[in-house]
């Protein structure tokens, strides 16, 4: 069933910047999409998705089933196992877009299929090599430029991320599932 609205709650601000940019550049306007940043982590983030979905449904006189909700988070300070978090999200009927170790792992996949990095600093250095500039998580203007010049980079990121599907060892990504879902509405 095609939802009537898409609701995306992100743990941080970088994820919001990314998905806002993707929606704009891919002209995903076939249904209303709302993206919120800095909404918490893990189970608390999923709980906020449930609350926000109910509020939107009530405000718009929709069934909650007509609103597809996504929680976007990574493994920072995670006190439970991934599979437990996934089960929790499924119980709450919230889709989970996850990254281990962090969202920048997904950003790097736009440039190359990249395996594990031991430290966040190494990941950022690798990303900066591709950007030819200092990485600023509060400014994704480079992504805007990249997607304008080479829109297929998003599909490259999806393909590369799909190779990182073993939740028992990093890097592990399901962020691309949300990207794929959004692209379905661009058609």
Phi and psi in degrees as GROMACS dihedral restraints (atoms count N, CA, C in turn):
[ dihedral_restraints ]
;  ai    aj    ak    al  type     phi  dphi    fc
    3     4     5     6     1   -77.6    20    10
    4     5     6     7     1   127.6    20    10
    6     7     8     9     1   -69.6    20    10
    7     8     9    10     1   161.9    20    10
    9    10    11    12     1   -91.5    20    10
   10    11    12    13     1   -14.9    20    10
   12    13    14    15     1  -157.7    20    10
   13    14    15    16     1   148.3    20    10
   15    16    17    18     1  -118.5    20    10
   16    17    18    19     1   132.5    20    10
   18    19    20    21     1  -123.1    20    10
   19    20    21    22     1   122.9    20    10
   21    22    23    24     1  -123.8    20    10
   22    23    24    25     1   118.3    20    10
   24    25    26    27     1  -110.9    20    10
   25    26    27    28     1   124.4    20    10
   27    28    29    30     1  -108.9    20    10
   28    29    30    31     1   147.2    20    10
   30    31    32    33     1   -64.1    20    10
   31    32    33    34     1   -43.3    20    10
   33    34    35    36     1  -121.8    20    10
   34    35    36    37     1  -174.4    20    10
   36    37    38    39     1   -85.7    20    10
   37    38    39    40     1   -30.1    20    10
   39    40    41    42     1   -62.8    20    10
   40    41    42    43     1   -42.5    20    10
   42    43    44    45     1   -61.5    20    10
   43    44    45    46     1   -42.0    20    10
   45    46    47    48     1   -60.8    20    10
   46    47    48    49     1   -46.1    20    10
   48    49    50    51     1   -56.9    20    10
   49    50    51    52     1   -44.2    20    10
   51    52    53    54     1   -62.1    20    10
   52    53    54    55     1   -52.0    20    10
   54    55    56    57     1   -71.1    20    10
   55    56    57    58     1   -33.9    20    10
   57    58    59    60     1   -60.1    20    10
   58    59    60    61     1   -45.0    20    10
   60    61    62    63     1   -64.3    20    10
   61    62    63    64     1   -43.2    20    10
   63    64    65    66     1   -59.8    20    10
   64    65    66    67     1   -46.2    20    10
   66    67    68    69     1   -59.9    20    10
   67    68    69    70     1   -43.5    20    10
   69    70    71    72     1   -68.0    20    10
   70    71    72    73     1   -50.4    20    10
   72    73    74    75     1   -72.5    20    10
   73    74    75    76     1   -29.4    20    10
   75    76    77    78     1   -92.4    20    10
   76    77    78    79     1     3.0    20    10
   78    79    80    81     1    51.2    20    10
   79    80    81    82     1    56.6    20    10
   81    82    83    84     1   -91.9    20    10
   82    83    84    85     1    87.9    20    10
   84    85    86    87     1  -124.6    20    10
   85    86    87    88     1    14.9    20    10
   87    88    89    90     1   -76.3    20    10
   88    89    90    91     1   -11.9    20    10
   90    91    92    93     1  -154.6    20    10
   91    92    93    94     1   155.4    20    10
   93    94    95    96     1   -66.7    20    10
   94    95    96    97     1   133.0    20    10
   96    97    98    99     1  -126.2    20    10
   97    98    99   100     1   126.4    20    10
   99   100   101   102     1  -117.7    20    10
  100   101   102   103     1   131.1    20    10
  102   103   104   105     1  -121.4    20    10
  103   104   105   106     1   127.8    20    10
  105   106   107   108     1  -121.0    20    10
  106   107   108   109     1   140.2    20    10
  108   109   110   111     1  -112.5    20    10
  109   110   111   112     1   164.4    20    10
  111   112   113   114     1    55.3    20    10
  112   113   114   115     1    53.2    20    10
  114   115   116   117     1  -109.4    20    10
  115   116   117   118     1    11.3    20    10
  117   118   119   120     1   110.0    20    10
  118   119   120   121     1  -172.4    20    10
  120   121   122   123     1  -129.2    20    10
  121   122   123   124     1   152.8    20    10
  123   124   125   126     1    49.9    20    10
  124   125   126   127     1  -125.0    20    10
  126   127   128   129     1   -61.1    20    10
  127   128   129   130     1   -38.5    20    10
  129   130   131   132     1   -63.6    20    10
  130   131   132   133     1   -37.0    20    10
  132   133   134   135     1   -66.2    20    10
  133   134   135   136     1   -42.9    20    10
  135   136   137   138     1   -62.9    20    10
  136   137   138   139     1   -42.4    20    10
  138   139   140   141     1   -61.1    20    10
  139   140   141   142     1   -39.2    20    10
  141   142   143   144     1   -65.5    20    10
  142   143   144   145     1   -34.5    20    10
  144   145   146   147     1   -61.2    20    10
  145   146   147   148     1   -43.3    20    10
  147   148   149   150     1   -62.4    20    10
  148   149   150   151     1   -46.3    20    10
  150   151   152   153     1   -63.8    20    10
  151   152   153   154     1   -46.4    20    10
  153   154   155   156     1   -65.9    20    10
  154   155   156   157     1   -38.1    20    10
  156   157   158   159     1   -63.3    20    10
  157   158   159   160     1   -44.2    20    10
  159   160   161   162     1   -62.5    20    10
  160   161   162   163     1   -44.3    20    10
  162   163   164   165     1   -61.1    20    10
  163   164   165   166     1   -46.2    20    10
  165   166   167   168     1   -63.2    20    10
  166   167   168   169     1   -42.7    20    10
  168   169   170   171     1   -60.6    20    10
  169   170   171   172     1   -45.1    20    10
  171   172   173   174     1   -64.7    20    10
  172   173   174   175     1   -45.4    20    10
  174   175   176   177     1   -62.4    20    10
  175   176   177   178     1   -35.7    20    10
  177   178   179   180     1  -101.2    20    10
  178   179   180   181     1     2.4    20    10
  180   181   182   183     1    57.9    20    10
  181   182   183   184     1    45.9    20    10
  183   184   185   186     1  -115.3    20    10
  184   185   186   187     1   161.4    20    10
  186   187   188   189     1   -78.3    20    10
  187   188   189   190     1   146.9    20    10
  189   190   191   192     1   -60.0    20    10
  190   191   192   193     1   -28.3    20    10
  192   193   194   195     1   -66.8    20    10
  193   194   195   196     1   -17.6    20    10
  195   196   197   198     1   -85.5    20    10
  196   197   198   199     1    -4.5    20    10
  198   199   200   201     1  -114.9    20    10
  199   200   201   202     1   117.0    20    10
  201   202   203   204     1   -89.4    20    10
  202   203   204   205     1   121.4    20    10
  204   205   206   207     1  -110.0    20    10
  205   206   207   208     1   137.7    20    10
  207   208   209   210     1  -125.6    20    10
  208   209   210   211     1   138.4    20    10
  210   211   212   213     1  -109.4    20    10
  211   212   213   214     1   126.9    20    10
  213   214   215   216     1  -114.2    20    10
  214   215   216   217     1   115.5    20    10
  216   217   218   219     1  -151.9    20    10
  217   218   219   220     1   171.8    20    10
  219   220   221   222     1  -125.5    20    10
  220   221   222   223     1  -171.4    20    10
  222   223   224   225     1   -91.9    20    10
  223   224   225   226     1     5.9    20    10
  225   226   227   228     1   -54.8    20    10
  226   227   228   229     1   128.7    20    10
  228   229   230   231     1    53.9    20    10
  229   230   231   232     1    29.9    20    10
  231   232   233   234     1   -79.1    20    10
  232   233   234   235     1   126.7    20    10
  234   235   236   237     1  -100.5    20    10
  235   236   237   238     1    -2.8    20    10
  237   238   239   240     1  -124.5    20    10
  238   239   240   241     1   167.4    20    10
  240   241   242   243     1   -79.2    20    10
  241   242   243   244     1   154.0    20    10
  243   244   245   246     1   -54.9    20    10
  244   245   246   247     1   -47.4    20    10
  246   247   248   249     1   -62.3    20    10
  247   248   249   250     1   -32.7    20    10
  249   250   251   252     1   -67.0    20    10
  250   251   252   253     1   -42.3    20    10
  252   253   254   255     1   -64.3    20    10
  253   254   255   256     1   -41.8    20    10
  255   256   257   258     1   -61.6    20    10
  256   257   258   259     1   -45.6    20    10
  258   259   260   261     1   -60.8    20    10
  259   260   261   262     1   -41.7    20    10
  261   262   263   264     1   -61.4    20    10
  262   263   264   265     1   -44.3    20    10
  264   265   266   267     1   -64.3    20    10
  265   266   267   268     1   -39.7    20    10
  267   268   269   270     1   -64.8    20    10
  268   269   270   271     1   -41.2    20    10
  270   271   272   273     1   -58.8    20    10
  271   272   273   274     1   -37.5    20    10
  273   274   275   276     1   -87.4    20    10
  274   275   276   277     1    -0.9    20    10
  276   277   278   279     1    59.5    20    10
  277   278   279   280     1    42.6    20    10
  279   280   281   282     1  -119.4    20    10
  280   281   282   283     1   131.0    20    10
  282   283   284   285     1   -81.1    20    10
  283   284   285   286     1   145.2    20    10
  285   286   287   288     1  -112.7    20    10
  286   287   288   289     1   123.2    20    10
  288   289   290   291     1  -110.3    20    10
  289   290   291   292     1   111.2    20    10
  291   292   293   294     1  -124.2    20    10
  292   293   294   295     1   149.4    20    10
  294   295   296   297     1  -137.6    20    10
  295   296   297   298     1   137.2    20    10
  297   298   299   300     1  -132.9    20    10
  298   299   300   301     1   112.1    20    10
  300   301   302   303     1   -91.1    20    10
  301   302   303   304     1   -40.3    20    10
  303   304   305   306     1  -147.5    20    10
  304   305   306   307     1   171.9    20    10
  306   307   308   309     1   -59.0    20    10
  307   308   309   310     1   -32.4    20    10
  309   310   311   312     1   -60.8    20    10
  310   311   312   313     1   -23.5    20    10
  312   313   314   315     1   -59.3    20    10
  313   314   315   316     1   -41.4    20    10
  315   316   317   318     1   -68.7    20    10
  316   317   318   319     1   -41.0    20    10
  318   319   320   321     1   -59.0    20    10
  319   320   321   322     1   -39.7    20    10
  321   322   323   324     1   -63.3    20    10
  322   323   324   325     1   -29.4    20    10
  324   325   326   327     1   -65.7    20    10
  325   326   327   328     1   -15.4    20    10
  327   328   329   330     1   -69.6    20    10
  328   329   330   331     1   -17.9    20    10
  330   331   332   333     1  -106.9    20    10
  331   332   333   334     1   -37.3    20    10
  333   334   335   336     1  -165.0    20    10
  334   335   336   337     1   155.6    20    10
  336   337   338   339     1   -72.3    20    10
  337   338   339   340     1   116.0    20    10
  339   340   341   342     1  -126.1    20    10
  340   341   342   343     1   129.0    20    10
  342   343   344   345     1   -82.5    20    10
  343   344   345   346     1  -158.0    20    10
  345   346   347   348     1   -67.2    20    10
  346   347   348   349     1   146.2    20    10
  348   349   350   351     1  -117.9    20    10
  349   350   351   352     1   139.5    20    10
  351   352   353   354     1   -74.0    20    10
  352   353   354   355     1   -34.1    20    10
  354   355   356   357     1  -134.6    20    10
  355   356   357   358     1   153.4    20    10
  357   358   359   360     1   -58.5    20    10
  358   359   360   361     1   -36.5    20    10
  360   361   362   363     1   -59.1    20    10
  361   362   363   364     1   -40.2    20    10
  363   364   365   366     1   -65.2    20    10
  364   365   366   367     1   -40.9    20    10
  366   367   368   369     1   -62.6    20    10
  367   368   369   370     1   -44.5    20    10
  369   370   371   372     1   -63.8    20    10
  370   371   372   373     1   -42.4    20    10
  372   373   374   375     1   -60.2    20    10
  373   374   375   376     1   -41.5    20    10
  375   376   377   378     1   -63.4    20    10
  376   377   378   379     1   -42.8    20    10
  378   379   380   381     1   -63.4    20    10
  379   380   381   382     1   -42.7    20    10
  381   382   383   384     1   -64.2    20    10
  382   383   384   385     1   -31.9    20    10
  384   385   386   387     1   -60.5    20    10
  385   386   387   388     1   -41.3    20    10
  387   388   389   390     1   -74.0    20    10
  388   389   390   391     1   -33.3    20    10
  390   391   392   393     1   -80.2    20    10
  391   392   393   394     1   -22.2    20    10
  393   394   395   396     1    57.9    20    10
  394   395   396   397     1    32.8    20    10
  396   397   398   399     1  -162.9    20    10
  397   398   399   400     1   167.7    20    10
  399   400   401   402     1   -71.0    20    10
  400   401   402   403     1   135.2    20    10
  402   403   404   405     1   -78.6    20    10
  403   404   405   406     1   131.6    20    10
  405   406   407   408     1  -127.2    20    10
  406   407   408   409     1   112.1    20    10
  408   409   410   411     1   -65.7    20    10
  409   410   411   412     1   -11.5    20    10
  411   412   413   414     1   -97.1    20    10
  412   413   414   415     1     5.3    20    10
  414   415   416   417     1  -144.0    20    10
  415   416   417   418     1   107.2    20    10
  417   418   419   420     1  -108.4    20    10
  418   419   420   421     1    34.8    20    10
  420   421   422   423     1   -60.5    20    10
  421   422   423   424     1   -29.9    20    10
  423   424   425   426     1   -60.8    20    10
  424   425   426   427     1   -35.8    20    10
  426   427   428   429     1   -67.8    20    10
  427   428   429   430     1   -41.8    20    10
  429   430   431   432     1   -56.9    20    10
  430   431   432   433     1   -46.7    20    10
  432   433   434   435     1   -64.8    20    10
  433   434   435   436     1   -43.7    20    10
  435   436   437   438     1   -62.4    20    10
  436   437   438   439     1   -45.0    20    10
  438   439   440   441     1   -69.6    20    10
  439   440   441   442     1   -29.2    20    10
  441   442   443   444     1   -68.3    20    10
  442   443   444   445     1   -43.4    20    10
  444   445   446   447     1   -78.4    20    10
  445   446   447   448     1   -37.1    20    10
  447   448   449   450     1  -142.9    20    10
  448   449   450   451     1    76.5    20    10
  450   451   452   453     1   -60.7    20    10
  451   452   453   454     1   -20.1    20    10
  453   454   455   456     1   -69.8    20    10
  454   455   456   457     1   -11.9    20    10
  456   457   458   459     1   -60.2    20    10
  457   458   459   460     1   -28.5    20    10
  459   460   461   462     1   -66.7    20    10
  460   461   462   463     1   -42.7    20    10
  462   463   464   465     1   -65.8    20    10
  463   464   465   466     1   -34.9    20    10
  465   466   467   468     1   -61.7    20    10
  466   467   468   469     1   -44.8    20    10
  468   469   470   471     1   -61.3    20    10
  469   470   471   472     1   -41.1    20    10
  471   472   473   474     1   -62.4    20    10
  472   473   474   475     1   -48.9    20    10
  474   475   476   477     1   -60.4    20    10
  475   476   477   478     1   -47.8    20    10
  477   478   479   480     1   -62.7    20    10
  478   479   480   481     1   -41.5    20    10
  480   481   482   483     1   -67.0    20    10
  481   482   483   484     1   -33.6    20    10
  483   484   485   486     1   -64.0    20    10
  484   485   486   487     1   -19.5    20    10
  486   487   488   489     1   -80.1    20    10
  487   488   489   490     1    -9.4    20    10
  489   490   491   492     1  -109.1    20    10
  490   491   492   493     1    57.9    20    10
  492   493   494   495     1  -105.7    20    10
  493   494   495   496     1    12.9    20    10
  495   496   497   498     1   -95.9    20    10
  496   497   498   499     1   105.6    20    10
  498   499   500   501     1   -67.9    20    10
  499   500   501   502     1   -11.4    20    10
  501   502   503   504     1   -84.7    20    10
  502   503   504   505     1   -11.0    20    10
  504   505   506   507     1  -148.6    20    10
  505   506   507   508     1   137.4    20    10
  507   508   509   510     1   -74.6    20    10
  508   509   510   511     1   154.8    20    10
  510   511   512   513     1   -78.5    20    10
  511   512   513   514     1   147.8    20    10
  513   514   515   516     1  -138.0    20    10
  514   515   516   517     1   128.5    20    10
  516   517   518   519     1  -133.9    20    10
  517   518   519   520     1   138.2    20    10
  519   520   521   522     1  -128.1    20    10
  520   521   522   523     1     4.9    20    10
  522   523   524   525     1   -53.7    20    10
  523   524   525   526     1   -38.1    20    10
  525   526   527   528     1   -61.6    20    10
  526   527   528   529     1   -22.6    20    10
  528   529   530   531     1   -65.1    20    10
  529   530   531   532     1   -37.4    20    10
  531   532   533   534     1   -69.1    20    10
  532   533   534   535     1   -41.6    20    10
  534   535   536   537     1   -59.7    20    10
  535   536   537   538     1   -46.0    20    10
  537   538   539   540     1   -59.4    20    10
  538   539   540   541     1   -43.3    20    10
  540   541   542   543     1   -62.4    20    10
  541   542   543   544     1   -44.3    20    10
  543   544   545   546     1   -62.0    20    10
  544   545   546   547     1   -40.5    20    10
  546   547   548   549     1   -64.9    20    10
  547   548   549   550     1   -26.4    20    10
  549   550   551   552     1   -59.7    20    10
  550   551   552   553     1   -30.7    20    10
  552   553   554   555     1   -90.6    20    10
  553   554   555   556     1    -0.2    20    10
  555   556   557   558     1   -86.9    20    10
  556   557   558   559     1   -12.0    20    10
